[in-house]
Amino acid sequence: MRILHLDQNHPLLLEQLALAGHHNDENYTISKEATEKIISKYDGIVIRSRFKIDKQFIDAASQLKFIARVGAGLESIDIPYAEGKGIYLISAPEGNRNAVGEHALGMILSLFNKLNRADAEVKAGHWNRESNRGLELEGKTIGIIGYGNMGKAFAKKLKGFDCEVLCYDILDQVGDDNARQVSLQELQEKTDVLSLHTPWTPQTDKMVDDNFINAFAKAFYLINTARGKSVVTSALVTALKSGKIKGAGLDVLEYEKLSFENLFTSKEEMPDPLKYLITAQNVLLTPHIAGWTIESKRKLAQTIVDKILASF
Ligand SMILES: O=C(O)[C@H](O)COP(=O)(O)O
């Protein structure tokens, strides 16, 4: 097969596909429009999330047998249209689920123990112990929304912390030894820490809004390593100000696709909720790196190779 690689990945991906007899072309800077002009000669593409694979692109890709997305989320692909054309869609959540689970756990431990805040204070010469008194996970209830690859990997990490783990998912019977599946209502009644592990879909777009937050019985912490657009940032900020949300660990932001650096260089362009988040001491922000580890780079590539070779 002729395969076009549109993003740079771990070298094993190219090496193993070549060893299996496939022809690989790489172009990590080509635009979507230019790709559409050459895509008809390819059987497969390997992409991360550089541009959208929409109807126009798929129509131009007359020979395409597969699209491999080196990551978990497939929202940049018009899935029904691609599948309707018989194109096989490959993703690799197995490659970065462990990394996401560890990052979500790291965010909780960091927020609970005020690590980012205490670190900044000590480095600024302040030895504040009382205001940096932490919290323990023991005895807390963790609510996971979305119990697929990522949610399950996160729940596994919670073993040993002596906390109760609940999960809610639109699919039935996904609970396991690491998390008890409950209704959304029960999860909202009991949760102390909510962690989102849902893909971005019409059902999860703007899912965490004012009503959703106010349905929680207790004040809670929010961890989002899933998709920024699943949280209405203005609702999150309202809840942070009122104390309904006690703290947030956000690896993804509603605004991340609008060139994030530009929002900082022209501060008047910066949305008000973001202005609040970047100064709040009980908010921890990371730049969509939860699934972005040294190890996951290799595992994502290996998962993609294995899935391509298993099918072609
Ligand atoms: O979907 C994923 O695997 C992660 O969110 C990473 O996405 P990215 O490839 O767009 O960085």
The ligand as a Gaussian input file, in Angstrom:
#p B3LYP/6-31G(d) Opt

LIG

0 1
 O       -7.027000      12.334000      21.348000
 C       -5.916000      12.190000      21.859000
 O       -5.255000      11.153000      21.735000
 C       -5.295000      13.291000      22.650000
 O       -6.241000      14.188000      23.066000
 C       -4.198000      13.975000      21.869000
 O       -4.737000      14.661000      20.797000
 P       -3.810000      15.423000      19.736000
 O       -3.201000      14.387000      18.868000
 O       -4.790000      16.284000      18.993000
 O       -2.789000      16.172000      20.466000

